[in-house]
Amino acid sequence: MQPNGTMDIQKFILFFAPLIIIFYFMLIRPQAKQQKKHQEMINNLNKNDEVVTIGGLHGTIINVKEKTFIIRIDDNVKVEVDKNAISYVVKARQKE
């Protein structure tokens, strides 16, 4: 036995290092990729794109602001939503 306890530290590191690596590759890395993809989708949204919010509202973007979108969900019904509240794009406008 070693009196200074270095063997215990080595066992601790050998046990937890693989767990941390597995945790990174199974949880942290995929979540970061998904978040990056969502942010890219938000940055590419433009006027007349049809979107769905995280609350389930379907609408068409009619105005793009710095931190929000104004979407039309029905005739004469407009809602301002945070950019991060957009869940996915139903139909992007046709590029000219």
C-alpha positions in Angstrom: 0.0 0.0 0.0 1.1 3.5 -0.7 0.8 5.9 2.2 0.0 8.9 0.1 -3.1 7.6 -1.6 -2.0 7.9 -5.2 -3.4 4.5 -6.0 -6.9 5.6 -5.0 -6.7 8.6 -7.3 -5.5 6.5 -10.2 -8.4 4.1 -9.7 -10.8 7.0 -9.5 -9.5 8.5 -12.7 -9.5 5.1 -14.5 -13.1 4.5 -13.5 -14.5 8.0 -14.3 -12.6 9.0 -17.4 -14.4 6.5 -19.7 -17.7 7.5 -18.2 -17.1 11.1 -19.0 -16.0 10.3 -22.5 -19.1 8.2 -23.1 -21.3 10.9 -21.6 -19.7 13.5 -23.9 -20.2 11.4 -27.1 -23.7 10.2 -26.3 -25.3 13.4 -24.8 -23.3 16.6 -25.1 -22.0 16.3 -28.6 -25.3 15.4 -30.3 -27.1 18.1 -28.4 -24.6 20.7 -29.5 -25.0 19.5 -33.1 -28.8 19.8 -32.9 -28.6 23.2 -31.4 -26.2 24.4 -34.1 -28.5 23.0 -36.8 -31.6 24.8 -35.2 -29.7 28.1 -35.0 -28.7 27.8 -38.6 -32.3 27.2 -39.6 -33.4 30.3 -37.7 -30.7 32.4 -39.3 -31.9 31.3 -42.7 -35.6 32.2 -42.2 -37.0 35.0 -44.4 -40.3 36.7 -45.1 -43.0 34.4 -46.5 -41.6 31.2 -45.0 -44.2 29.0 -43.5 -43.2 27.9 -39.9 -44.5 26.2 -36.9 -43.8 27.5 -33.4 -42.9 25.3 -30.4 -46.4 26.1 -29.2 -48.0 24.6 -32.3 -49.0 27.8 -34.1 -48.8 27.6 -37.9 -48.1 30.8 -39.7 -46.2 32.7 -42.3 -43.4 35.1 -41.5 -44.4 38.6 -42.5 -41.6 40.6 -40.8 -38.1 39.8 -39.5 -36.8 41.8 -36.6 -33.5 41.5 -34.7 -34.8 39.1 -32.0 -38.3 38.3 -33.1 -40.5 37.3 -36.0 -44.0 38.6 -36.8 -46.0 35.8 -38.2 -49.5 35.8 -39.7 -51.6 33.0 -38.4 -54.9 34.0 -40.0 -56.4 36.9 -41.9 -55.7 40.1 -39.9 -54.1 38.0 -37.0 -50.5 38.7 -36.4 -48.3 37.4 -33.6 -44.8 38.4 -32.6 -42.7 35.5 -31.5 -39.2 35.1 -30.3 -36.8 33.6 -32.9 -36.0 30.6 -30.7 -39.8 29.8 -30.6 -39.7 28.6 -34.2 -39.7 24.8 -34.1 -39.4 24.0 -37.8 -40.1 25.3 -41.3 -43.0 23.9 -43.2 -42.3 25.5 -46.5 -39.5 27.9 -47.3 -40.2 30.6 -49.8 -38.9 30.0 -53.3 -35.6 31.7 -54.1 -35.6 33.9 -57.1 
